[in-house]
Amino acid sequence: VWTVVFQGGSAGNAVGFKLSSLLSLADTKSNKPGMNLLHFVALEAQKKDEKLLEFPLRLKNVQAA
């Protein structure tokens, strides 16, 4: 599911993932009703830096696929 990119290359030990893999996060359910792994990732991102949740606003000029 997760893809490591650029590990040990010129970018150091940077890791990443394919954006398409984010869709599978919603399929990983929790024992809490209405909660899935995508919700958890969003909540953790919000704890780390609330500005991360503003990322979709930066994509306003990107057309939907």
C-alpha positions as CSV (number, residue, x, y, z in Angstrom):
1,V,0.0,0.0,0.0
2,W,2.6,2.6,1.0
3,T,5.5,3.2,-1.4
4,V,8.9,4.4,-0.2
5,V,10.5,6.9,-2.6
6,F,13.9,8.5,-2.7
7,Q,15.1,6.5,0.3
8,G,18.8,6.8,0.6
9,G,19.1,8.9,-2.6
10,S,20.0,12.5,-3.1
11,A,17.1,13.5,-1.0
12,G,18.5,11.7,2.0
13,N,16.1,9.4,3.8
14,A,13.0,11.1,2.6
15,V,10.0,8.8,2.3
16,G,6.7,9.2,0.6
17,F,3.6,7.5,-0.7
18,K,1.4,7.5,-3.8
19,L,-1.6,9.8,-3.5
20,S,-3.8,7.1,-4.9
21,S,-3.1,5.0,-1.8
22,L,-5.0,7.6,0.3
23,L,-8.2,6.2,-1.1
24,S,-7.5,2.9,0.5
25,L,-7.3,4.5,3.9
26,A,-11.0,5.1,3.9
27,D,-11.6,1.3,3.5
28,T,-9.7,0.5,6.7
29,K,-12.4,0.6,9.3
30,S,-12.2,1.3,13.0
31,N,-14.1,-0.2,15.9
32,K,-15.6,3.3,16.4
33,P,-18.7,3.9,14.3
34,G,-18.1,6.3,11.4
35,M,-14.4,6.2,11.8
36,N,-11.7,4.9,9.5
37,L,-8.0,5.2,9.0
38,L,-8.4,8.3,6.8
39,H,-10.2,10.0,9.7
40,F,-7.4,9.0,12.0
41,V,-4.7,10.3,9.7
42,A,-6.5,13.7,9.4
43,L,-6.9,14.0,13.1
44,E,-3.2,13.2,13.6
45,A,-2.3,15.8,10.9
46,Q,-4.4,18.4,12.7
47,K,-2.6,17.7,16.0
48,K,0.7,18.1,14.3
49,D,-0.1,21.3,12.4
50,E,-3.6,22.6,11.7
51,K,-2.4,24.3,8.5
52,L,-2.0,20.8,7.0
53,L,-5.8,20.6,6.8
54,E,-5.8,23.8,4.6
55,F,-3.9,21.9,1.8
56,P,-7.0,21.4,-0.3
57,L,-7.5,25.2,-0.5
58,R,-4.1,25.4,-2.2
59,L,-5.4,23.1,-5.0
60,K,-8.2,25.4,-6.0
61,N,-6.7,25.8,-9.5
62,V,-6.3,22.0,-10.0
63,Q,-9.0,20.4,-12.0
64,A,-10.8,17.3,-10.7
65,A,-9.7,14.0,-12.3
